[in-house]
Amino acid sequence: MRAALTVWRRRHSPLCRTTDLVEAWVTFAVALLIVFAAPAAGWLCGTLTHEALRDSVRAQNKERHRTTAYVVRTTTGPVLLPDPENPSESAAHIGVVARWTAHDGTGRTGAVTTTQRVARPGDRFRMWTDERGRPVGRPMREATADTHATIAGIGAAATAAGLFEGGRRLFVWRLTQRRYARLDRAWAEAGPDWGRTGAGS
């Protein structure tokens, strides 16, 4: 950017080439895109993601129901399952056979997991079920949806800025290659007579 500003200040100098001005204009345009278009892309992506996740949160809260389950017996040893609210961490789950009442009032029994450290027959724990009474994960929280939308927006803005800067660097590289090729051709044409002008030979 500093080089582009220097070129722009010296644009009327006879040493300023047309390619220098083109590079300065491209740099200026990309700077505007990074300042304005990249945040706009991030805001748009974050907004759309936020709306989609909020719809998902509402749907999950409507379709999933919390109920109380009773341990019948334990099954295998503890297993590690990702916590949906903290994907970077894992919570220890104990596999049990449990009995619970579905949303329609029917009794159900099946193998589920619980985060209780010790699960004895008759112990109670809370679990989530769908409309058919099948065990499901707890609904996504609104705070989690907001966080995911924010991350998506920041990622989109950073990606857009990276694409703009990458395109600028590629354009400048191609421009520099053409500049060197033109200089080589001019040097090849002037090379045989270089230094002999006005020598009288």
Stockholm file with secondary structure:
# STOCKHOLM 1.0

chainA/1-201         MRAALTVWRRRHSPLCRTTDLVEAWVTFAVALLIVFAAPAAGWLCGTLTHEALRDSVRAQNKERHRTTAYVVRTTTGPVLLPDPENPSESAAHIGVVARWTAHDGTGRTGAVTTTQRVARPGDRFRMWTDERGRPVGRPMREATADTHATIAGIGAAATAAGLFEGGRRLFVWRLTQRRYARLDRAWAEAGPDWGRTGAGS
#=GR chainA/1-201 SS CHHHHHHHHTTTSTTCCHHHHHHHHHHHHHHHIIIIIHHHHHHHHHHHHHHHHHHHHHHHHHHCEEEEEEEEEEEEEEEEEEETTEEEEEEEEEEEEEEEECTTSCEEEEEEEECCSCCCTTCEEEEEECTTSCEECCCCCHHHHHHHHHHHHHHHHHHHHHHHHHHHHHHHHHHHHHHHHHHHHHHHHHGGGTTTTTSCC
#=GC SS_cons         CHHHHHHHHTTTSTTCCHHHHHHHHHHHHHHHIIIIIHHHHHHHHHHHHHHHHHHHHHHHHHHCEEEEEEEEEEEEEEEEEEETTEEEEEEEEEEEEEEEECTTSCEEEEEEEECCSCCCTTCEEEEEECTTSCEECCCCCHHHHHHHHHHHHHHHHHHHHHHHHHHHHHHHHHHHHHHHHHHHHHHHHHGGGTTTTTSCC
//
